[in-house]
Structure formats: structure tokens, C-alpha cells
Amino acid sequence: MFSLHLSTPVILLLSASIVPVLFLLVFYRKRVSSINRYTNTPVREQDSELPPVSVIIYSNNDADYLSAMLPEVLTQEYPAPMEVIVVNDGSCETTKDIVEHLAASHSNLYLTFTPDEARNLSRKKLALTIGIKAARHDIVVITNANTRITSGKWLSLIARHFTEGKDIVIGYGAPCPDNDSRPHRRLRAFDMSVDAVTYLSAAIAGKPYRGNGCNLAYRRKLFFDNKGFSRSLNLHFGDDDIFINEIANGTNTAVELSREAQVTCLYHDPATAHRTLKQQYDFTSRYLRKGSQRFFGFSSAMMWTWVLISAAAIFTSLPNLVPTAITMAFALILWIPLMLAWHKTLLALGSRKLLFTIPFFLLFRPIYNTCYRFRSKHSRHRNFTWEH
């Protein structure tokens, strides 16, 4: 049962299994760990004055969230001029009442709206364009009414990057884990975190291609110089990924991931919201640069390659258990560092604490994504603003 005399095929299989192990430990783990390292980088004191900013809040019939979110923005510890513009996309009178009530004591709070009769266009893109046009300052910070801002330093940390040559700041926001109590919540939290690591690690590496619409900032002039969302007006979505993919590069883009600059998003139905967002980003990903997505896709293939080669080595060598022991040793060498890297990154992103389920989620995710693509295949026409 424990013979050291191994057949040539078993030796070749065990040798081949080393290749994905080395790739995942050297390259993949480094990309995953870059988020944790970047998040925990000490925040330096601001060397220059902060710029005036306009905070654009998109509100779509979510007055209950807006009433809690507005005070969090209006009370930011921001020493430079700041204005807050709420764009009301919908006919919710409560939204108007909330803004008018707070505007009585905050002269820098304003309300705009999108017309109800607007059709055959992306209402959110229209709303953001109206808000950006109404902005008085060159720096616009984009967020949503369902966002929770837990730190008074959020705005300062985002705006501090707007030095000469920096036109875009990519922040981080994710669904609040405590707000989701539905089945499969751990899988949803991990899935969103993998998506975040995919685009954030690319931005950290100087290859930005996507942002997050609840925590994103750029120069107003850059928006109009690039004709806003004109290149994707045929799509309902893309204001935070297609647009950033068009204008961002390694020189003009900064990333802000400090814990005090992160925000969370609340949803009445987190499971449905996750499904909707996943389908949206899956559709718009076809218009984005593919480098980081291909890297993580290849990494998933390497994981499955290791599993299949290891399984073949074990079954080919039976009843000899030496290859099984060698494979188990390789498994520990591979998965313990990956589990720890992901565990630290999830903590850095404020996601759910996961450890022992991480290998299963990583291996299951390609299947999970395939199922989503299959389910949304017949509804892709809904992504277009007019008949396609």
C-alpha cells in the first residue's frame, strides 16, 4: 500500500500537478493579497489643500435610505467647499420632502430630478448627467442613496488623490453583509468579493477598467471632454464600468481602499439585488478590457487542472497510497496559503469571514457563473434602451 516504486504515468502526473501549484502560489496569491496590502497601507497626512467637490447622489424611489444617508454626507469632516446634489429619478414625493427639510439647515444641499416621460434611454445615466451638469465644482463624487457612509473622513480620503495628473479615483463599496440573511448569503458575499478583487487588483497594478457606482469620483471636465456616456447610450447600464473603461488608465487613476473610505450598500432584497447586479456586470463585461478577467479565469482553470491531475494520479496508482499522501501534501501547500490570503482580503474588504469554505467557493465559482450566464441568456435584450 505504501510502495515508493511509482509507475511512469503516476510520476508524470505528480510532476505536472506542481505547475498549477506554483502558478497559483506565485502569481494568483500575489494578486489576491495586493488588496489586503493596499488597504492596510498607512494613510499619510494631506500635503496640499483639498479641492472643492460636488457629491452627486442618485436616488431612485429609496427615500428611506436617503433619509439616513444624507446626514452622513452633510456632516463629513471636509475643510474645503462641498455641495451635495440629489438627483431624484422617479416620482417619489418623500424624496423631495426629505431634501427640502435638510436644505433648510444646509445651504449646500440641492435637488434635481429626471423627467418621468424620459424613454428609450438609461434613466440613471440621464440622472447622473443632469447632476454633473448642475455641479459647481470640477471634482464630482458619485454615490447612491442606498449607500451607508460610516466615517466622517470618507470624502477627504477620496478627494485627497486629486492632485495634478489624477482625474479618477476608484473607491470600494459592497452590499452590507449584515443586511443579508437569506440562504446562500456566504456564497453571494464571496462572489461579490471576487468580482471586486478582479477589478481592484487590476487598478492597483495600473490597469484600471471598471469602478463602483456607489463610490467613484472623477473630474467634471473629463466627463464632458469625453462626451459623458454618449458611447453607451444604447445600454441601460455601464455608467461605472464601460465609462471608466473608456477614460481610465494607469496614469490618471488612483485607488482608495482605506477602511474609512469604504462604503456599504443596503438592499430591501439582497438576493435579488445580487442577481440583478451580477447579470448587469456580466453583460457589460463584453465591452471592457479583458486582461484581469482572463487572469482570474485562467487561475480558476489552474485550480481545476490541479484537482483533475491529482485525482488522476491517485486513482492511477491505487492501491498504492504514496501518491495520495504526496497529493495531500501538495493540497496543504497550495490551499492553506490561498485560504489565508483570501481570508485577509475578505476582512480588508469588510466582507463575511470565510476560511475553510474558500476552496469550495473558488472551485464552484466557474460553475456558478456559467449557470448565471445561461439563465440570463434570454433576457439580454433588456440591457438595451431600445430595440436591438
C-alpha positions as CSV (number, residue, x, y, z in Angstrom):
1,M,0.0,0.0,0.0
2,F,2.9,2.3,0.6
3,S,5.4,1.5,-2.1
4,L,7.9,4.1,-3.3
5,H,8.1,2.4,-6.7
6,L,5.8,4.6,-8.8
7,S,4.9,4.0,-12.4
8,T,6.0,6.5,-15.0
9,P,2.4,7.8,-15.6
10,V,2.0,8.5,-11.9
11,I,5.3,10.3,-11.7
12,L,4.4,12.4,-14.7
13,L,1.0,13.3,-13.2
14,L,2.5,14.3,-9.9
15,S,5.2,16.3,-11.6
16,A,2.5,18.0,-13.8
17,S,0.5,18.9,-10.7
18,I,3.4,21.1,-9.5
19,V,2.8,23.6,-12.3
20,P,-0.6,24.9,-11.3
21,V,0.5,24.9,-7.6
22,L,3.5,27.1,-8.5
23,F,1.4,29.4,-10.7
24,L,-1.3,29.9,-8.0
25,L,1.1,30.4,-5.2
26,V,3.4,32.8,-7.0
27,F,1.1,34.8,-9.3
28,Y,-2.5,34.3,-8.2
29,R,-1.9,34.7,-4.4
30,K,0.1,37.9,-5.1
31,R,-2.9,39.5,-6.9
32,V,-5.3,38.5,-4.2
33,S,-3.0,39.7,-1.4
34,S,-2.5,43.1,-3.1
35,I,-5.9,44.2,-1.9
36,N,-5.0,43.5,1.8
37,R,-1.6,45.2,1.5
38,Y,-3.1,48.2,-0.2
39,T,-6.0,48.5,2.2
40,N,-3.6,48.4,5.2
41,T,-1.1,51.0,3.9
42,P,-0.9,53.8,6.5
43,V,-2.8,56.9,5.5
44,R,-0.4,59.8,5.1
45,E,-1.2,63.3,6.1
46,Q,-2.6,65.5,3.4
47,D,0.3,67.6,1.9
48,S,-1.9,70.0,-0.1
49,E,-5.3,71.6,0.3
50,L,-8.3,69.5,-0.6
51,P,-10.2,70.6,-3.7
52,P,-13.8,71.7,-3.8
53,V,-16.1,68.8,-4.5
54,S,-19.7,68.1,-5.6
55,V,-21.3,64.9,-4.3
56,I,-23.8,63.5,-6.7
57,I,-26.4,61.2,-5.0
58,Y,-28.5,59.1,-7.3
59,S,-31.9,58.3,-5.7
60,N,-34.5,56.0,-7.3
61,N,-37.6,55.8,-5.1
62,D,-35.5,54.9,-2.0
63,A,-36.4,57.8,0.3
64,D,-36.0,55.6,3.4
65,Y,-32.3,55.0,2.6
66,L,-31.8,58.6,1.6
67,S,-33.0,60.0,4.9
68,A,-30.3,58.1,6.7
69,M,-27.6,58.6,4.1
70,L,-27.8,62.4,3.6
71,P,-26.8,63.4,7.2
72,E,-23.7,61.1,6.8
73,V,-22.7,63.1,3.8
74,L,-23.6,66.6,5.0
75,T,-21.6,66.1,8.2
76,Q,-18.4,65.0,6.6
77,E,-15.2,66.4,8.0
78,Y,-14.3,68.3,4.9
79,P,-12.4,71.6,5.2
80,A,-12.9,72.7,1.5
81,P,-16.1,73.8,-0.2
82,M,-18.6,71.0,-0.7
83,E,-22.0,70.7,-2.2
84,V,-24.4,67.8,-2.3
85,I,-26.8,67.3,-5.3
86,V,-29.5,64.7,-5.0
87,V,-30.8,63.5,-8.4
88,N,-34.4,62.2,-7.9
89,D,-35.0,59.6,-10.5
90,G,-38.7,58.9,-10.0
91,S,-41.9,60.5,-8.7
92,C,-41.3,59.8,-5.0
93,E,-42.5,63.0,-3.2
94,T,-41.0,61.8,0.0
95,T,-37.5,62.2,-1.5
96,K,-38.3,65.8,-2.3
97,D,-39.6,66.4,1.2
98,I,-36.5,64.9,2.8
99,V,-34.2,67.1,0.8
100,E,-36.2,70.3,1.3
101,H,-36.3,69.6,5.0
102,L,-32.5,69.2,5.3
103,A,-31.9,72.1,2.8
104,A,-33.4,74.5,5.3
105,S,-30.3,74.0,7.5
106,H,-27.8,73.1,4.8
107,S,-27.4,75.7,2.1
108,N,-25.1,73.4,0.1
109,L,-27.8,70.8,-0.5
110,Y,-29.7,70.8,-3.8
111,L,-32.2,68.7,-5.6
112,T,-32.6,67.9,-9.3
113,F,-34.8,65.3,-11.0
114,T,-35.2,63.4,-14.2
115,P,-38.5,63.8,-16.1
116,D,-40.9,60.8,-15.8
117,E,-41.6,61.0,-19.6
118,A,-38.0,60.1,-20.5
119,R,-38.0,56.9,-22.5
120,N,-35.6,54.9,-24.7
121,L,-32.5,55.9,-22.7
122,S,-30.8,54.9,-19.5
123,R,-32.5,56.8,-16.7
124,K,-29.6,56.5,-14.4
125,K,-27.1,57.9,-17.0
126,L,-29.5,60.7,-17.6
127,A,-29.8,61.4,-13.9
128,L,-26.1,61.4,-13.4
129,T,-25.6,63.7,-16.4
130,I,-28.1,66.1,-15.0
131,G,-26.4,66.1,-11.6
132,I,-22.9,66.5,-13.1
133,K,-24.1,69.4,-15.3
134,A,-25.6,71.1,-12.2
135,A,-22.4,70.7,-10.2
136,R,-20.4,73.8,-9.5
137,H,-17.1,72.2,-8.7
138,D,-14.7,70.3,-11.0
139,I,-14.5,67.2,-8.8
140,V,-17.6,65.1,-8.7
141,V,-18.1,62.2,-6.3
142,I,-20.7,59.7,-7.4
143,T,-22.7,57.6,-4.9
144,N,-26.2,56.1,-4.4
145,A,-28.9,56.9,-1.9
146,N,-28.8,53.3,-0.5
147,T,-25.1,53.8,0.5
148,R,-24.0,53.8,4.1
149,I,-21.0,56.0,4.9
150,T,-19.7,55.2,8.4
151,S,-16.7,57.5,8.5
152,G,-16.5,61.3,8.6
153,K,-13.3,61.1,6.7
154,W,-14.7,59.3,3.6
155,L,-14.9,62.4,1.4
156,S,-11.4,63.7,2.4
157,L,-9.8,60.3,1.7
158,I,-11.4,60.1,-1.8
159,A,-10.7,63.7,-2.7
160,R,-7.0,63.7,-1.5
161,H,-6.0,61.9,-4.6
162,F,-6.9,64.7,-7.0
163,T,-3.5,66.1,-7.4
164,E,-2.0,67.2,-10.8
165,G,-2.5,64.4,-13.3
166,K,-5.0,62.4,-11.3
167,D,-8.5,62.6,-12.8
168,I,-10.3,59.5,-11.4
169,V,-10.5,57.8,-8.0
170,I,-11.9,54.3,-7.7
171,G,-13.3,53.6,-4.3
172,Y,-14.9,50.5,-2.9
173,G,-18.5,49.7,-1.9
174,A,-20.2,46.4,-1.4
175,P,-23.5,45.0,-0.1
176,C,-23.6,45.1,3.7
177,P,-23.1,41.5,4.9
178,D,-25.3,42.1,8.0
179,N,-28.2,43.1,5.7
180,D,-28.4,39.7,4.0
181,S,-29.9,36.8,6.0
182,R,-31.2,34.8,3.0
183,P,-29.9,31.3,2.1
184,H,-26.5,31.2,0.2
185,R,-25.5,34.6,1.7
186,R,-21.9,33.4,2.2
187,L,-21.7,32.4,-1.4
188,R,-23.1,35.8,-2.6
189,A,-20.7,37.7,-0.4
190,F,-17.7,35.7,-1.7
191,D,-18.8,36.1,-5.3
192,M,-19.1,39.9,-5.0
193,S,-15.7,40.0,-3.3
194,V,-14.0,38.0,-6.1
195,D,-15.5,40.5,-8.6
196,A,-14.1,43.4,-6.5
197,V,-10.7,41.8,-6.3
198,T,-10.7,41.3,-10.0
199,Y,-11.1,44.9,-10.9
200,L,-9.4,46.5,-7.9
201,S,-6.2,44.5,-8.2
202,A,-6.1,45.5,-11.9
203,A,-6.4,49.2,-10.9
204,I,-3.7,48.8,-8.2
205,A,-1.5,47.2,-10.9
206,G,-2.0,50.3,-13.1
207,K,-4.6,48.7,-15.4
208,P,-8.0,50.1,-14.3
209,Y,-11.0,49.1,-16.3
210,R,-14.0,49.4,-14.0
211,G,-15.3,51.3,-11.0
212,N,-18.1,51.1,-8.5
213,G,-21.0,53.4,-8.9
214,C,-21.6,53.9,-5.2
215,N,-18.0,55.1,-4.5
216,L,-16.5,56.7,-7.5
217,A,-15.1,60.2,-8.3
218,Y,-13.7,62.0,-11.4
219,R,-13.2,65.4,-12.8
220,R,-16.3,67.1,-14.3
221,K,-14.2,68.4,-17.2
222,L,-13.0,64.9,-18.0
223,F,-16.6,63.7,-18.2
224,F,-17.6,66.4,-20.7
225,D,-14.4,66.2,-22.7
226,N,-15.2,62.5,-23.3
227,K,-18.8,63.3,-24.1
228,G,-20.1,61.7,-21.0
229,F,-22.0,58.4,-21.5
230,S,-22.6,59.0,-25.2
231,R,-20.8,55.9,-26.3
232,S,-23.1,53.6,-24.3
233,L,-26.4,55.4,-24.6
234,N,-27.9,52.2,-26.2
235,L,-27.4,50.4,-22.8
236,H,-29.2,50.8,-19.6
237,F,-26.0,50.2,-17.6
238,G,-22.3,50.9,-17.9
239,D,-22.1,54.2,-16.0
240,D,-19.5,52.8,-13.7
241,D,-17.7,50.2,-15.8
242,I,-18.0,51.0,-19.5
243,F,-17.4,54.7,-18.9
244,I,-14.4,54.1,-16.6
245,N,-13.0,51.6,-19.1
246,E,-13.1,54.3,-21.7
247,I,-11.4,57.1,-19.7
248,A,-9.2,55.4,-17.1
249,N,-5.5,54.5,-17.4
250,G,-2.6,53.8,-15.1
251,T,-1.5,57.4,-15.1
252,N,-4.8,59.3,-14.4
253,T,-6.4,56.9,-12.0
254,A,-5.9,56.4,-8.2
255,V,-7.4,53.7,-5.9
256,E,-8.7,54.5,-2.4
257,L,-9.2,51.4,-0.3
258,S,-8.6,52.5,3.3
259,R,-11.3,51.2,5.6
260,E,-12.6,54.7,6.4
261,A,-13.1,55.3,2.7
262,Q,-15.1,52.2,2.1
263,V,-18.9,52.3,2.0
264,T,-21.6,49.6,2.1
265,C,-24.9,49.3,0.2
266,L,-28.3,48.3,1.6
267,Y,-30.9,46.5,-0.4
268,H,-34.5,45.6,0.5
269,D,-33.9,42.2,-1.1
270,P,-30.1,41.4,-1.2
271,A,-30.5,38.1,-3.1
272,T,-32.5,39.7,-5.9
273,A,-30.1,42.7,-5.9
274,H,-27.1,40.4,-6.2
275,R,-28.7,38.5,-9.1
276,T,-29.6,41.8,-10.9
277,L,-26.1,43.3,-10.5
278,K,-24.4,40.1,-11.5
279,Q,-26.4,39.9,-14.7
280,Q,-25.7,43.5,-15.5
281,Y,-22.0,43.3,-15.0
282,D,-21.8,40.0,-16.8
283,F,-23.5,41.7,-19.8
284,T,-21.4,44.9,-19.8
285,S,-18.1,42.9,-19.3
286,R,-18.1,42.2,-23.0
287,Y,-17.3,45.9,-23.6
288,L,-14.4,46.1,-21.1
289,R,-10.7,45.3,-21.3
290,K,-10.3,41.6,-20.6
291,G,-6.8,41.3,-19.0
292,S,-7.7,40.9,-15.4
293,Q,-10.8,38.9,-16.1
294,R,-8.7,36.5,-18.2
295,F,-6.1,36.2,-15.5
296,F,-8.6,35.2,-12.9
297,G,-10.4,32.9,-15.3
298,F,-7.1,31.2,-16.1
299,S,-6.4,30.9,-12.4
300,S,-9.7,29.1,-11.9
301,A,-8.7,26.8,-14.8
302,M,-5.4,26.1,-13.0
303,M,-7.3,25.2,-9.8
304,W,-9.4,22.7,-11.7
305,T,-6.3,21.4,-13.6
306,W,-4.7,20.6,-10.2
307,V,-7.8,18.9,-9.0
308,L,-8.1,16.7,-12.1
309,I,-4.4,15.8,-12.4
310,S,-4.3,15.0,-8.6
311,A,-7.4,12.8,-8.9
312,A,-5.9,11.0,-11.9
313,A,-2.6,10.4,-10.0
314,I,-4.5,9.0,-7.0
315,F,-6.7,6.6,-9.0
316,T,-4.0,5.5,-11.4
317,S,-1.8,4.5,-8.5
318,L,-4.3,2.6,-6.4
319,P,-3.9,0.6,-4.2
320,N,-0.6,2.3,-3.6
321,L,-1.3,5.2,-1.2
322,V,2.0,7.1,-1.6
323,P,0.8,9.3,-4.4
324,T,-2.3,10.0,-2.3
325,A,-0.1,11.2,0.6
326,I,2.0,13.3,-1.8
327,T,-1.2,14.8,-3.3
328,M,-2.4,15.6,0.2
329,A,0.9,17.4,1.0
330,F,0.6,19.4,-2.2
331,A,-3.0,20.3,-1.2
332,L,-1.9,21.7,2.1
333,I,1.0,23.6,0.4
334,L,-1.5,25.1,-2.1
335,W,-4.7,25.7,-0.2
336,I,-3.5,26.9,3.2
337,P,-1.7,30.0,1.7
338,L,-4.7,30.7,-0.6
339,M,-7.2,30.4,2.2
340,L,-5.2,32.8,4.4
341,A,-4.7,35.2,1.5
342,W,-8.4,35.3,0.7
343,H,-9.4,35.4,4.4
344,K,-7.2,38.5,5.0
345,T,-8.5,40.1,1.8
346,L,-12.2,39.5,2.7
347,L,-11.6,41.1,6.1
348,A,-9.9,44.1,4.4
349,L,-13.0,44.5,2.2
350,G,-15.4,44.2,5.1
351,S,-17.0,41.0,3.7
352,R,-18.1,37.9,5.6
353,K,-15.5,36.0,7.4
354,L,-14.7,32.8,5.5
355,L,-11.9,30.3,5.7
356,F,-12.5,26.6,5.3
357,T,-15.2,27.1,2.7
358,I,-13.0,29.2,0.4
359,P,-11.6,26.3,-1.7
360,F,-15.1,25.0,-2.4
361,F,-16.3,28.5,-3.4
362,L,-13.3,29.1,-5.6
363,L,-13.8,25.8,-7.4
364,F,-17.6,26.2,-7.6
365,R,-17.5,29.8,-8.9
366,P,-16.9,28.9,-12.6
367,I,-20.0,26.7,-12.5
368,Y,-21.9,29.4,-10.6
369,N,-21.0,31.9,-13.3
370,T,-22.0,29.6,-16.1
371,C,-25.4,29.0,-14.6
372,Y,-26.0,32.7,-14.3
373,R,-25.0,33.3,-18.0
374,F,-27.3,30.5,-19.1
375,R,-30.2,31.9,-17.0
376,S,-29.8,35.5,-18.3
377,K,-29.2,34.4,-21.9
378,H,-32.8,35.0,-23.0
379,S,-33.2,38.3,-21.2
380,R,-30.2,40.1,-22.7
381,H,-32.4,42.3,-24.8
382,R,-33.4,44.1,-21.6
383,N,-30.0,45.6,-21.3
384,F,-30.7,47.8,-24.3
385,T,-32.5,51.1,-24.1
386,W,-34.2,50.5,-27.4
387,E,-35.0,47.5,-29.7
388,H,-31.8,45.8,-30.6
